[in-house]
Amino acid sequence: MQHAPQYRNEMVVAQPVLDMNQKADTSGDTFDNHTRILVTQQFEILELCGIEAKNRYRISTEDNPAETFLFAQETGDGCERVCCSLCRSMTMNIHLGHDKNGPVVLSMQKERHCQMLPCPILLHPGAWIVTCPWLCIAAASKDPEFIVRKGNEVLGSILDPSGPAFQCKGNSLIRDATGCTLYETGPLCLCSSARCCPCLEEEAVHVTTPAGERVASITRKAMTCAELCGKMNRFVVDFGSVRDPTHRALIFAAGMMFDLQYWEQKQ
């Protein structure tokens, strides 16, 4: 198994850093230059039986959620998805149009990994026979990572470091194709009231530059009872001041990663 470098607090910063006040070339933007988009997970009846189904999402504007202009669908091994949904490998393809028959305009690939467990799990000594080996394997294995592609071009990656997850914090590093950090999402407390009572409160994740400037946000909306029972999420990606099409695609991918790693209800 290939070992990834251990996560540290310092980040490798891409140089030169993009000036957000400058006008960027927005031609070829996957999201039609919309400032805010709504990502809505579709209902899957298999989820009610405790079986992890392929995730599918409708992507629209927040003002007009009925008009789907992008459609996201997961592909991957069925046995791996059902037996080990938390650690599964997968590819999320973003199709142009309202269903999977449209051309793929963006793809995100994640390899199989061992998910880090939060440290409070160690408060249950009876489970140590399982949790201690799990934690050791997770610490030694490669961190979850999305490789983001547009056609054959690698745009960058989204890395979910295991260190903060052990400390009950969720965050990710948004990196360019060379591995330099462009933005960071979070950190977000995994013990917040929004996670305990998702029907009562929305949960916002800030996207910041390495200098700490907030430039965008990813917000899971408060869930309805139907969404909670049907295991569906809705979240809004607000691109804020980001205009570069590649950076916008990577921020969107960070939202998808956050949904899969922290917001999706696990089987």
Legacy VTK file of the C-alpha trace (Angstrom):
# vtk DataFile Version 3.0
C-alpha trace
ASCII
DATASET POLYDATA
POINTS 267 float
0.000 0.000 0.000
1.401 3.390 -0.986
1.988 5.703 1.963
1.085 9.389 1.744
3.051 12.060 3.580
1.679 12.793 7.037
-0.589 15.789 7.285
0.976 18.907 8.784
-0.449 22.269 9.649
1.634 24.109 7.088
0.500 24.188 3.480
2.400 24.440 0.219
1.091 27.597 -1.395
0.750 27.925 -5.138
2.794 30.782 -6.537
1.827 33.214 -7.782
-1.462 33.401 -5.842
-4.418 34.468 -7.983
-5.637 37.990 -7.247
-9.378 37.544 -6.740
-10.003 41.172 -7.728
-8.557 40.648 -11.179
-10.825 39.698 -14.045
-10.365 36.048 -14.915
-11.157 34.357 -18.183
-14.576 32.821 -17.495
-15.031 31.249 -20.908
-15.608 27.496 -20.740
-16.969 27.608 -17.204
-18.747 24.350 -16.355
-21.375 26.189 -14.302
-22.347 28.866 -16.851
-20.806 31.559 -14.625
-23.534 31.187 -11.979
-22.464 32.573 -8.612
-24.542 30.078 -6.575
-25.581 26.557 -7.529
-27.810 24.061 -5.725
-26.787 20.388 -5.555
-29.688 18.049 -4.702
-29.189 14.359 -4.012
-31.801 12.091 -5.583
-33.868 9.598 -3.634
-32.815 5.956 -3.982
-35.269 3.338 -2.715
-32.428 0.871 -2.026
-31.196 3.199 0.715
-34.327 2.405 2.739
-33.235 -1.249 2.804
-29.814 -0.396 4.235
-28.077 -0.889 0.867
-25.734 1.821 -0.386
-26.930 2.875 -3.838
-25.088 4.880 -6.461
-25.230 8.532 -5.536
-26.944 10.800 -8.046
-27.352 14.551 -7.887
-29.245 17.231 -9.788
-27.385 20.517 -10.171
-29.373 23.688 -10.746
-29.426 27.338 -9.788
-30.693 28.145 -6.320
-33.356 30.460 -7.767
-34.715 27.821 -10.142
-34.154 24.359 -8.616
-36.483 22.629 -11.086
-34.213 23.456 -14.050
-31.381 20.921 -13.936
-28.448 21.905 -16.153
-25.918 19.356 -14.823
-26.393 15.797 -13.573
-23.917 13.890 -11.389
-23.803 10.108 -11.101
-21.459 7.771 -9.288
-19.863 4.775 -10.966
-17.946 2.028 -9.206
-17.918 -1.556 -8.000
-21.273 -2.653 -6.592
-19.917 -5.156 -4.061
-17.438 -2.635 -2.719
-20.158 0.002 -2.426
-22.516 -2.325 -0.521
-19.970 -4.046 1.727
-17.621 -1.113 2.436
-19.442 2.076 1.477
-17.354 4.294 3.753
-14.033 3.368 2.142
-15.116 2.596 -1.414
-13.392 3.705 -4.582
-15.580 5.576 -7.025
-15.807 7.983 -9.929
-18.318 10.829 -9.926
-19.131 11.957 -13.453
-20.794 15.317 -14.103
-22.985 15.192 -17.217
-24.255 18.128 -19.203
-28.052 18.220 -19.141
-30.694 16.681 -16.904
-29.594 13.015 -16.949
-26.661 10.657 -17.451
-27.084 10.608 -21.231
-25.393 13.976 -21.595
-21.652 14.303 -22.273
-19.284 14.187 -19.289
-17.927 17.671 -18.615
-16.166 16.941 -15.323
-15.108 13.827 -13.424
-13.822 13.144 -9.913
-12.069 9.890 -9.055
-11.409 8.564 -5.557
-9.360 5.463 -4.757
-10.154 2.964 -2.012
-9.013 4.166 1.404
-9.407 3.505 5.129
-11.517 6.190 6.787
-10.110 7.812 9.926
-12.304 7.505 13.041
-12.793 10.423 15.467
-10.937 10.167 18.765
-14.061 9.877 21.026
-14.460 6.336 19.698
-11.614 5.420 22.079
-13.904 6.152 25.027
-15.506 2.745 24.405
-12.933 0.182 25.662
-15.105 -2.725 24.581
-14.637 -1.708 20.963
-10.840 -1.336 21.119
-10.334 -4.748 19.531
-11.808 -3.244 16.360
-11.135 0.472 16.630
-7.428 0.325 17.539
-6.392 -1.727 14.469
-8.717 0.422 12.344
-7.056 3.635 13.568
-3.575 2.236 12.931
-4.470 1.199 9.381
-6.154 4.555 8.693
-3.124 6.476 9.967
-0.780 4.456 7.747
-2.907 4.443 4.599
-3.368 7.083 1.951
-5.693 9.946 2.801
-8.963 10.209 0.823
-8.394 12.219 -2.339
-10.467 13.316 -5.319
-8.588 13.640 -8.608
-10.520 16.189 -10.673
-10.406 15.948 -14.464
-11.938 17.792 -17.359
-11.622 15.425 -20.279
-8.040 14.126 -20.200
-6.741 17.186 -18.349
-6.116 16.945 -14.609
-7.377 20.169 -13.027
-6.235 19.377 -9.504
-7.194 17.373 -6.433
-9.128 17.538 -3.173
-7.312 16.007 -0.203
-9.130 15.083 3.019
-6.325 14.765 5.603
-6.843 12.194 8.343
-5.291 14.229 11.180
-8.150 16.732 11.624
-10.745 13.955 11.275
-9.226 12.188 14.294
-9.582 15.492 16.177
-13.304 15.684 15.272
-12.728 18.311 12.603
-13.600 18.119 8.937
-11.596 19.981 6.322
-9.982 19.496 2.945
-7.185 20.994 0.897
-7.959 22.179 -2.625
-4.817 21.741 -4.715
-3.866 22.511 -8.289
-2.461 20.021 -10.788
1.056 20.420 -9.356
-0.069 19.662 -5.792
0.169 23.233 -4.483
-2.615 24.357 -2.146
-5.017 26.934 -3.559
-7.717 26.915 -0.868
-8.755 25.143 2.313
-12.285 24.212 3.365
-13.185 24.290 7.031
-12.134 23.233 9.555
-15.610 22.286 10.697
-16.451 20.770 14.069
-17.924 17.295 13.635
-19.780 17.635 16.937
-21.771 20.748 15.981
-25.486 21.216 16.595
-26.100 21.163 12.837
-24.764 17.611 12.690
-26.743 16.481 15.727
-29.982 18.115 14.513
-29.689 18.520 10.719
-33.387 19.310 10.387
-33.087 22.406 12.557
-29.939 24.089 11.295
-27.894 24.445 8.132
-24.149 23.864 8.166
-21.736 26.202 6.380
-18.181 25.370 5.356
-15.989 28.336 4.458
-13.482 28.218 1.612
-10.415 30.298 2.398
-7.125 31.177 0.763
-3.840 30.204 2.452
-3.781 33.780 3.805
-7.116 33.183 5.560
-9.354 35.243 3.259
-12.853 33.818 2.769
-13.646 33.628 -0.925
-16.456 31.046 -1.195
-18.665 28.764 0.872
-20.382 25.373 0.790
-23.586 25.156 2.817
-25.707 22.114 3.549
-29.292 23.271 3.859
-31.436 22.259 6.805
-32.972 18.896 5.968
-36.674 18.191 5.728
-38.127 15.108 7.411
-38.466 13.463 3.986
-34.810 14.134 3.190
-33.696 12.801 6.561
-35.698 9.580 6.163
-34.753 9.237 2.490
-31.051 9.908 3.179
-30.796 12.840 0.798
-28.778 16.030 1.112
-29.043 19.476 -0.418
-26.136 21.876 -0.419
-25.354 25.208 -2.032
-21.971 26.076 -3.509
-21.443 29.835 -3.405
-18.438 30.658 -5.578
-18.283 34.169 -4.156
-15.429 36.141 -5.680
-13.862 33.173 -7.496
-14.089 33.580 -11.278
-11.418 31.240 -12.608
-13.224 28.228 -14.209
-10.628 25.739 -12.941
-10.813 27.044 -9.386
-14.622 26.966 -9.506
-14.557 23.334 -10.660
-12.216 22.442 -7.785
-14.404 24.217 -5.210
-17.415 22.307 -6.517
-15.444 19.062 -6.220
-14.595 19.996 -2.612
-18.322 20.279 -1.942
-18.894 16.812 -3.378
-16.037 15.442 -1.285
-17.453 17.035 1.859
-20.861 15.525 1.156
-19.449 12.042 0.627
-17.051 12.133 3.596
-19.073 13.957 6.238
-22.687 14.644 5.260
-23.768 11.407 3.626
-25.628 9.099 5.989
-23.503 5.951 6.204
-24.989 2.473 6.030
LINES 1 268
267 0 1 2 3 4 5 6 7 8 9 10 11 12 13 14 15 16 17 18 19 20 21 22 23 24 25 26 27 28 29 30 31 32 33 34 35 36 37 38 39 40 41 42 43 44 45 46 47 48 49 50 51 52 53 54 55 56 57 58 59 60 61 62 63 64 65 66 67 68 69 70 71 72 73 74 75 76 77 78 79 80 81 82 83 84 85 86 87 88 89 90 91 92 93 94 95 96 97 98 99 100 101 102 103 104 105 106 107 108 109 110 111 112 113 114 115 116 117 118 119 120 121 122 123 124 125 126 127 128 129 130 131 132 133 134 135 136 137 138 139 140 141 142 143 144 145 146 147 148 149 150 151 152 153 154 155 156 157 158 159 160 161 162 163 164 165 166 167 168 169 170 171 172 173 174 175 176 177 178 179 180 181 182 183 184 185 186 187 188 189 190 191 192 193 194 195 196 197 198 199 200 201 202 203 204 205 206 207 208 209 210 211 212 213 214 215 216 217 218 219 220 221 222 223 224 225 226 227 228 229 230 231 232 233 234 235 236 237 238 239 240 241 242 243 244 245 246 247 248 249 250 251 252 253 254 255 256 257 258 259 260 261 262 263 264 265 266
